[in-house]
């Protein structure tokens, strides 16, 4: 951890239980928002890809081929 993070951690541990709970909630909310944005963007991307596939605009590959290629790239 960085020095500033260590300092923040020490200061946070000096807070009351209620204050730490509020801080934890605020920190979690700050992480959840970007995650929700990413999930929303992926949902739109998935819908677009499915629609393109249904229109015949996107080529499909057998799962066995995809996994075999992924395995070969990981070695």
C-alpha positions as CSV (number, residue, x, y, z in Angstrom):
1,X,0.0,0.0,0.0
2,X,1.1,3.6,-0.6
3,X,1.9,5.8,2.4
4,X,-1.2,7.9,1.8
5,X,-3.4,4.8,1.8
6,X,-1.8,3.5,5.0
7,X,-2.5,6.9,6.6
8,X,-6.1,6.9,5.5
9,X,-6.5,3.3,6.8
10,X,-5.1,4.3,10.2
11,X,-7.3,7.3,10.4
12,X,-10.4,5.4,9.3
13,X,-9.8,2.8,12.0
14,X,-9.9,5.6,14.6
15,X,-13.5,6.5,13.5
16,X,-16.5,5.2,15.4
17,X,-18.3,2.1,14.2
18,X,-21.1,4.2,12.7
19,X,-18.6,6.5,11.0
20,X,-16.7,3.6,9.5
21,X,-20.0,2.0,8.3
22,X,-20.9,5.3,6.6
23,X,-17.4,5.6,5.0
24,X,-17.6,2.0,3.8
25,X,-21.0,2.7,2.3
26,X,-19.7,5.8,0.5
27,X,-16.6,4.0,-0.8
28,X,-18.7,1.0,-2.1
29,X,-21.1,3.4,-3.8
30,X,-18.2,5.1,-5.6
31,X,-17.2,1.7,-7.0
32,X,-20.6,0.5,-7.8
33,X,-21.5,3.4,-10.1
34,X,-18.8,2.8,-12.6
35,X,-19.6,-0.9,-12.5
36,X,-23.2,-0.2,-13.3
37,X,-22.1,2.0,-16.2
38,X,-20.0,-0.8,-17.6
39,X,-22.8,-3.4,-17.1
40,X,-25.2,-1.1,-18.9
41,X,-22.8,-0.5,-21.8
42,X,-22.3,-4.3,-22.1
43,X,-26.0,-4.9,-22.1
44,X,-26.4,-2.5,-25.1
45,X,-23.4,-4.1,-26.8
46,X,-24.9,-7.6,-26.4
47,X,-28.3,-6.4,-27.8
48,X,-26.5,-4.9,-30.8
49,X,-24.5,-8.1,-31.4
50,X,-27.5,-10.3,-31.1
51,X,-29.4,-8.1,-33.5
52,X,-26.5,-8.1,-36.0
53,X,-26.3,-11.9,-35.8
54,X,-30.1,-12.3,-36.3
55,X,-29.8,-10.1,-39.4
56,X,-27.0,-12.3,-40.7
57,X,-24.4,-9.5,-40.4
58,X,-22.2,-11.3,-37.9
59,X,-20.4,-14.6,-38.4
60,X,-20.6,-17.3,-35.8
61,X,-17.9,-19.7,-34.8
62,X,-18.3,-23.1,-33.1
63,X,-17.5,-22.9,-29.4
64,X,-15.1,-25.8,-29.7
65,X,-13.0,-23.8,-32.2
66,X,-13.0,-20.7,-30.0
67,X,-11.9,-22.6,-26.9
68,X,-9.2,-24.5,-28.9
69,X,-7.8,-21.3,-30.1
70,X,-7.9,-19.7,-26.6
71,X,-6.1,-22.8,-25.2
72,X,-3.4,-22.6,-27.9
73,X,-2.8,-18.9,-27.2
74,X,-2.5,-19.5,-23.4
75,X,0.5,-21.8,-23.8
